[in-house]
Amino acid sequence: MLLKHALLALACTLGAAGPAAAQTQGVSKNEITLGSIQDLSGPIAGFGKQLRNGMQLRVDEINEQGGVNGRKIVLKVEDSGYDPKRAVLAAQKLVNQDQIFAMVGHIGTAQNLATFPVLFAKNVVSFFPVTAAREMYEPLHRLKYSFAATYYDQMRQAVPRLVKEKGAKKVCTIYQDDEFGHEVVRGAEAGLKTMGMELAEKTSFKRNATDFSSQTARMKAAGCDLVVLGTIIRETIGAIAEARKTGFSPTFLGSSAAYTDLIHKLGGKAMDGLYATMTVQNPYLDEASQPLRFWANKYKTKFNEDPAVLSAYGYILMDAFIKGAQKAGPGLTTDSFVKAMDSMTIPSDIFGNAEMTFSPTKRLGSDAARMSQLQDGRWKVVSDYFK
């Protein structure tokens, strides 16, 4: 009799758990809950704010139109301070407490890598993390989708071009000592190898560093005439400003992580001449096309500031998620979303982003990048897309 009651109780428990288990996390009758982790208080807080605003603008637009197949999008944003340990805590909250369907636009290489185990244990998609590291789509994983040409490929292609253009003899690098910086260096080394060259000098710094005097002194002493920067915002400014102060004037090349209006806004005239790899062009209002001006004015009206490259990234990645969720249909699940994305083509857009395509074995939307240079305080596109 006791065994009979125990079995009956177990059957009731399993029966009650059935519908709940069948429901996809983050998807209810009326809402899709998404999460994002940004740096809102650390060294790249300027990026985090722009990304959040760009995503929110697209969320507000789709919600005003009735949502995705009748469901409104709820975007929950947490602050990592650009610290991988804080990113893990933020991911745990978003995944386990807020029950998000997908992590969208999470910024930072080390930060994303630290949070993947938290996401994947609960079948949560990592969608378009804002880092160009290869680990965002390699090794192949059903829950990984990435959109940015990798730092490795950016440098692998751009460095030889600039070496030839400038007639550079000694190529060196200053880089952040983490996975982001190492990818920039690996790409530069791969590009130089095709020319029978090697990096003449390498020097690194720890994340959140503010003093670059020793690094620039080493570059100057080595006679470097082209310096590859594995830097983001203040590190780019700090390294170039220190070089200018000491009369050291090589050609500087940064990755897309340094392609931001904040470089010239915060660094001033000394930043002129910097090259950076990029995809989306900075949306200067007086140079933009009519559709882009319309978008930029909508952004400025909502947030009381001009949009920038990261604002466009935020908008683009959220728009891509919406396209995937729409294609997945009313019965949105992780499986239906993955199936929809794996046959997705996203055309070039008003921001100049290259066409993106995905498949079950291709999880990087596009590997195309191009190059810009800071001229008179503005980014000017100086090359077409290269692959």
C-alpha positions, 0 to 999 in steps of 0.5 A, spaced: 500 500 500 505 504 501 509 503 495 502 504 491 501 511 494 509 513 493 508 511 486 501 515 485 505 521 488 511 520 483 506 520 477 502 526 480 509 530 481 511 528 474 505 530 471 505 536 474 512 538 472 510 536 465 507 542 462 512 547 466 518 543 463 515 543 456 515 551 456 521 554 453 525 559 458 524 566 457 517 565 453 510 566 455 504 567 452 505 575 451 513 576 452 520 574 450 525 576 456 532 577 453 538 579 457 544 583 456 551 584 460 554 591 459 560 595 462 556 600 465 561 602 470 568 600 468 573 602 463 568 601 456 562 604 460 561 608 454 560 602 449 556 599 454 551 605 454 551 606 447 549 598 446 544 598 451 541 604 447 541 601 440 538 595 443 532 598 447 531 603 441 529 597 436 526 593 442 521 599 443 520 600 435 518 592 435 513 593 441 510 599 439 508 594 432 505 589 437 511 585 438 514 579 435 508 574 433 504 577 438 509 577 444 513 584 447 520 583 448 523 585 455 530 587 455 534 586 462 541 589 462 546 587 468 552 591 469 559 587 469 564 593 470 568 589 464 570 584 470 569 577 468 567 575 475 562 580 475 559 578 468 558 570 471 554 573 477 550 577 472 549 571 467 547 567 473 542 572 475 539 573 468 539 566 467 536 563 473 532 568 476 530 572 470 529 566 466 532 569 459 531 566 453 537 569 450 543 573 452 544 578 446 549 583 445 554 581 451 560 585 451 567 583 452 571 577 450 573 574 457 566 576 460 563 572 454 567 566 455 566 566 463 559 566 462 558 560 457 557 555 462 552 558 465 548 559 459 549 553 455 547 549 462 540 552 461 539 552 454 540 559 453 542 562 446 549 566 446 546 571 440 551 576 437 556 577 443 559 584 442 566 581 441 570 579 435 573 573 438 573 567 434 571 563 441 564 566 440 562 561 434 568 556 435 568 551 436 561 550 433 556 550 438 548 549 437 547 555 441 552 560 439 551 565 434 556 571 432 556 577 427 563 580 427 569 579 423 574 576 428 580 580 431 584 575 428 582 576 421 581 583 421 589 584 423 591 578 419 588 582 413 589 589 415 596 589 417 600 586 411 596 592 407 598 597 411 605 595 411 606 595 404 602 602 404 607 605 409 613 601 407 613 599 414 620 595 416 619 594 424 612 592 426 610 592 433 604 591 438 602 593 445 596 589 447 591 588 453 594 581 456 587 577 455 584 573 450 582 580 446 589 582 446 592 575 444 587 575 438 589 581 435 596 579 436 595 572 433 592 576 427 598 581 426 603 575 426 599 571 421 598 577 417 606 578 417 608 571 416 605 571 409 610 577 408 616 573 411 616 578 417 615 577 424 613 582 430 619 586 432 617 588 439 611 585 443 609 589 450 602 588 454 598 591 459 593 588 464 586 590 463 584 597 466 591 599 466 592 607 465 600 608 465 603 606 458 609 610 459 614 603 459 610 600 453 611 606 449 618 607 451 620 600 449 616 601 442 620 607 441 627 604 443 626 598 438 625 603 432 618 601 431 614 604 425 608 601 425 604 599 432 598 594 432 594 596 438 590 591 442 587 596 445 580 599 446 578 606 449 582 609 454 588 604 453 588 607 445 588 614 447 593 613 453 598 609 448 598 614 443 598 620 447 604 618 451 607 616 444 606 623 441 608 626 448 615 623 447 616 625 440 614 617 437 610 618 431 609 611 428 603 609 424 598 606 429 593 601 427 587 598 432 582 593 431 574 594 431 575 595 438 578 602 437 573 604 432 569 609 436 567 616 436 570 616 443 577 616 441 577 623 438 572 626 443 576 624 449 583 624 446 583 630 441 587 632 436 593 627 438 589 621 435 589 624 428 592 619 424 590 612 427 587 607 423 582 602 425 579 596 422 571 596 422 564 594 419 559 599 420 561 606 419 560 612 424 553 615 423 555 622 423 549 626 422 551 631 417 554 625 412 549 620 413 544 618 408 537 620 409 534 613 412 540 613 416 539 621 418 532 619 420 534 613 424 539 618 428 534 623 429 530 618 432 535 615 437 537 623 439 530 624 440 530 618 445 536 618 448 538 626 448 545 624 445 548 623 438 548 615 436 555 612 435 558 605 432 556 601 438 549 604 438 548 602 431 551 595 433 546 594 438 540 596 434 543 591 428 544 585 433 537 586 436 534 587 429 537 580 427 534 577 433 527 579 432 528 577 424 530 570 427 524 570 432 519 572 427 521 566 422 521 561 428 513 563 428 508 563 434 511 557 437 517 560 439 522 555 442 530 554 442 529 549 437 525 553 433 529 559 433 536 555 432 532 552 426 530 559 423 537 562 424 540 556 421 537 558 414 537 566 415 540 571 410 540 578 413 542 583 407 546 589 408 543 595 412 543 602 412 549 602 417 553 599 411 554 592 415 556 587 410 550 581 408 550 576 414 548 568 412 548 563 417 547 555 417 548 549 421 555 549 420 556 557 419 555 561 425 559 567 424 554 572 419 560 575 416 568 575 416 568 581 412 572 588 414 574 594 412 579 600 414 578 607 417 583 613 419 582 618 424 582 625 419 581 632 423 577 628 428 573 624 424 573 617 422 574 616 414 573 610 410 579 608 407 578 601 404 573 597 401 571 590 405 577 585 404 576 578 406 
